[in-house]
Amino acid sequence: MKILVVNAGSSSLKYQLFDMETGDVLAKGICERIGIDGAITHKRPGKEKYYTEASLGDHKAAIELVLKILCDSQLGVISSVDEISAVGHRVAHGGELLRESSIIGEKELEYLESIVEINPLHGPPAISGIRACKSVMPNVTHVGVFDTSYYSTVEEKAYIYPIPYELYEKYKIRRYGFHGTSHRFVCAKAMEILGKKDAKVITCHLGNGSSITASIGGKAVDTSMGFTPQEGVPMGTRSGSVDPTVVTYIMKKEGLTADETEKLLNSKSGLLGVSGVSSDCRDVLEAQNAGNKRAGLAMDILVHYVKKIIGSYIAEMNGLDALVFTAGIGENDGVVREMLCKDLSYLGIEIDSEINLKSERGVQVEITKPGAKVRTFAIPTNEEYMIALDTYNLVK
């Protein structure tokens, strides 16, 4: 069975085609600058990368081009679209009703449209991508895999905010959590290595957007992101958690509207806002090493927040079996992992510095110091495979 995985952004559409009998990726690529001038990059294992500019007026035009290339006699990997059994769509937000991966019909699409207000950034492009794919492939099953669904096991005490309860009832203001598909994948990998079904695992998805999740036996019990992906640790351009009164104070002092304040906290804060250098952790580290004090402060703040959350989750779960780092920073940056694990020996977390700093980028590695109580790993995430697997399990 072949499964096409689609991840639609506002002006992009990423895709991977999986052969689920082998688990192999047959082809993958990205359509970029949709609605502007358009281009596609297409890759096949062991083959030269194909790139071309193309007119892509909308997501429908993009998926039509993807299917054309996948079936092309020279560039393709299938002879007909009929070989695609189902399409799995990455959807950031499933709200309160779509709590697990689901086949997407009109009812589900209407519900996703109804919660765009609480998912304004990622909701519209995901819906556009699904509608485009359904119009081009009407006879194929379409499945939504939601980042939020991993947190359906979180208890009320962890997802209800201490604000008037009526506001939750009226507006569904609660902690939803994000990056769930990534956390689910790497947590399962860690449990497989540990060979322990009730393992207590903390997974740190650290990249331009970052979140931390606590899981017991592969089920989430808490997570750092909340009502939106804004909450939690400082990120590339997001502030993470701040005192709510700071927000209203800034609005009054700077004369900002709610939208302008949201943009400031989402797009001008985090590593970029503190360092004044960049939103990219690599650039900030480079500036820190060159003596830039604000860059050093930005990294110190990031490390401080991550450590606080790790410690709080150990207390919440009454122990820890494994700490896992994943995503762009977590998988690839041994220096940052070193900073994050320093002085956590009291909690049982100690890493082998030599293995950690010499480990190959993007490769699964255990960096536990011999004798440490908690095992520590860097595990590359694979959200696309999880989406393909959920889709396969729903339609097989």
N, C-alpha and C positions, 0 to 999 in steps of 0.2 A: 504494500500500500504506500502511495506517495502522498505526502502532506505538504502543502504550501503554507508557510508562515509569513504573515504580513504585519508590519509595524508602521502605521501611517502617522506622520507628523504633519505640521501645518503646511510645509512646503517640501516634504520628502516622503518617500515610501521605501522602506527596507524590506527585503524578502529573502527567504531561504527555502529551498525545496529539499525535503527529506525523503529518503527511502527508509521506511520504518521497519522493513524486514532486516536491514543491516544497521540502521541508525546513522547511515552516512549522509552527509550533506552533498547533494548532487550539484547544486549551484546556489549562489547567493549574490546579492548585489543591492544597489540603492539607486532610486530615482531622486534626483535633487532639483531644486529650483522650480518646483511645480508651480505653475501660474506665472512664472517669469519667463526665462528663456529655455530652461530644461536641459537635463543631461542624465545619462544612465551609465553606471559602472557595473559590469557583469563579470563574475568570477566562477571558474570551474576548477576543481582540484587538478593540479598538474598541468593546467593549460594557461596560456597567456591571457592576462586581463584584457577585457574588451571595454572600451569607453567610446561613447559618441554623444554628441549634442543632439537634442531632439525637441520638437515642440510639444510641451506637456501642459496643456491648458488647465487640467484638473486631475484629480486622482483616478478618474475613469481612464483618461488617456494614458496615465502612467501604468496602470495594471494591464491595459491592452498591449502596451509595448513590452512589458515584462513577459507576458504570455507568448507574444510573437517571438521573442528572443529564446525563451525556453524551448519552443518548438522548432526553431530554426535548424536547418540541416547542417549548418556549419558551427553555429554557436550553441545550439540547444542540447538538451539532455533527455528530452522526451519527444515522441513523434506526434502526440496529440494532447490537447488539454484534457481529453477524456481520461488520461492516465492519472490525473490529479483527483484523488478520492475526496479530499476535504481541504478547507482553508481554515487555519487557526489564526485568530486576530489578537494581537496584544492590545488590551484595553486597561488603562491605568485605574479606572474607578468603576466599581460595580455597585456602589451605593449600598443600601441595607438589604435590597431584595436579591441582587445577583451575587450570592455568597459563595458560589463555586462555579467552575468552568461550565459553560452552558451553550447549547445550540442556539444560534441567534436567528429569531424570526422577527416579524414586524412588531410584535408586542414587546420584545426585549429592546429593539431599537427605539421604540417610543419611550420606554422607561429611561434608557440612556440619555435621550434628548431631554427628558424631564429633570435630570440631575446635572445638566450642563452648568447651572448656576453655581454649584459647588465644585465643578471640575471644568472651569472655563478655558484652561490652557490646553489640556490633553483631550478633553471630551469631543469637541467639534471635529478635529482631524481624524480621530479614531472612527467616529460615526461616518464621516465622509468616505474613509477607506473601506469600511464594511459595505456601505451602500454601493460604492463603485464596484467592488468585487462581486457583490450579489447581482448587479445588473449585467456584468460581463460573463459571470458564471452562475446563471440562475438555477441550474440543476445540480449544483455541488453543495454539500453541507458546509455551513459556515459556523464556526465555534468561537465564542469569546472567552479568552483567558484573562482574568482580572487580577491586577497587582494587589488589590485589596482583599481578595478572597482568602488568602492565607491567614488573615487575621479574624476570620469568622469564629475561631476558637477562643479569642481573647474574652475574658470575663468583663462584666459591666463595671466592676470596680476599677478596671484599667482603661476602659474606653469612654466612660461618662465623665465629662468635665464638671467641676464643682461650680457650675453656674445655675441659675434657676432652671429646674428640670423641665418646665414648660417650653423653654427654648429648644431643648432637645426634641421634645414631642412635636413642636411646630415646624422646626427647620432642620431637624436631623443633624444638629451640631454635636459631633462626637469625634473620637479618635478613630480614623479609618486605617491609617498605615499604608505605606507604599513600598515598592521594590519587593513585594511579596513573592513573586515568582523566582527572583534571584535568591532570596533568603531560603525559600523552600528547597531549591536545588542544592545549594552548598551545605545546608543543614543535613539533608539526606545523605550527601557524600560523606560528611563527617561521621554520621551515625553508622554508616557502612564500614568505615575504617575502625571505629571504636568497637563495633560488634555489640552494641548495647542499645536495646529497644527503648529504654526510658532515659536515654542520655539527656543531660542538661547542656544546652549549646547556646552560645552567644555568637551571632553572625554579624560582622561589620562590613556592610556594603559601602565602601568609601570611594567616591569619585567626585565629579563636579557637583553631583547631588549625592548626599550621604544619609544612610539610616542604619540603625542598630536594632536587632531583634533578639529577643530571648525566647527559646523554645524548649519544651520538655517532651521527649518522645516524638519529635517531628511535628509538634503542634505549638503554634505561637501562643505565648502568654503575655507578651508586651512588646512594644516597638516605639522607637523614638519619634517618627513622623506622626502627625496627628490628623486634624481636620483637613489639612492640606500638606503638601510636601515641604512646607516652610518650617515646620516645627522640628526641634531636635538640635543636632550639632551644627556648628557653622559649616557652610559649604562654599562652593566657588564664588557665587554671588548672592547666596541667601544668608540671612542673619542667623537662622536657627532660632531657638527659644530666647525671647527677651521679655522683660517685665511688660505686661500689657499697657501700663500707664506711660511707659517710654513712647509707645506708639502715639497715644493721644497728645502727649506733651510735644512731640515732634510736629504733629499736625498743627497744633496751636502756634508754636513758635515760628515754624517755617511757612505757615499759611497754606498747607498742602491739602488737597482733596484726599478722599479715601483711596481713589485709584492711584494718585501720585505717591501716596505713602506706601501702598502695596508694591508699586514698582521700585521704590527706594529699598524696601526690605528684601525684595525678591531678586533684583537685578543689579543693585549697587552696593551690596553689603558683603558679609562673609569675608573670605580671604582677600577679595578685591577691595572691599571697603576699608578694611583695617590696614592692609599692606600698601595700598595705593599703587601696587605694581601690576598685578595680574590676578585672574581668577584661577589660573592653572597652578596647581601645587608645585609642579616642577620649577616654574619660574619663580615662585615665592621662595622655595628652598635655595635656589641659586642666588637670589638677592640676599637672603639671610646669610649665606656663606660669604657673600661679598661685603658683609658688615651693615646691611640695611636693617636698622633696629625695628622699624614698623613691620617688615617682613618677618623678622624673628618673633615679634609679638603676635602676629597673625597665626603663626604655627603653634606658638605656646597656647593660645586660646583654643585652637582646634584640639590639640592634645588634651588639654584640661577638660574640655567638654566630653570627649570620647571616654576618657578614664572615669569620669563621674558616672556616666551611664553604665559602663561595664560594671563598676562597683555596685551600683544600685540594683542591677539585674541579678548579680550573684546573691545579694541579700534577698531579693524577691523570690528567687528559686531555691534558696537555702543550699547553694552549692553550684559547682560548675565542673563539667567533664571536658569541654572543648571550647576553645576560642578560635573563630575562623575569620580570616580577612579575605575580602573578595572585591571585585570591580577594579576600575582603572588604577586607583592608588593602592588599594588593599592587596591586589594580586601582584603588582609590579614594583612597588617602592619599599625596599627593605629598610631604608633609612627611616621612613615614617613609621613602619611597623616597630622598629627599634625604639623610637621615641614613645610610642603608645604603650609598649610593654614594660618600659623602665619603671622600677619601683613598685611593681605589682606582685612581688614575690610573696608578700604576706597573704595574698589571695590565691597563691598556688600557681601563678602565671610567671614562668621564667623561660626565656628563649635562648637558643644557641646562636650567639651573634655571628659566628663565622658562617654557619649554614645559612642564616637569614640574609646576610649581606651578599653572599656569593651565589644565592639561588638565582636560577634563570627566570627572567621575566615571563609572566603568564603561564607558568608551569606549576602544577600541584606539588607542594612540598610541605613536609612537617618540619617545624623549626623549634620544637620543644627541646629544652635543655634536659639532659639526662637526670632523672630523679624528680623532675617537676611534677606536681600533683595534677595540674591541668595541661592537657595536650593542646598545642597551638599549631594552626595550619594556615597556609595560603592556598586557596582553592579557586581556580578560575570558574566564574559563573557561566551558565549556559541557559539563559532564559528562553532562547528560541527552541532548544530541544525540549524543554519542559512544556512549552506551548504545543509543539508537535505531538508530544506524548499524551497530553490531556486530550487533544483533538482526536488522536488515534483511538484512545480508550473510549471516547464517546461514540465514535462512529463504526468501530470495527465489527 
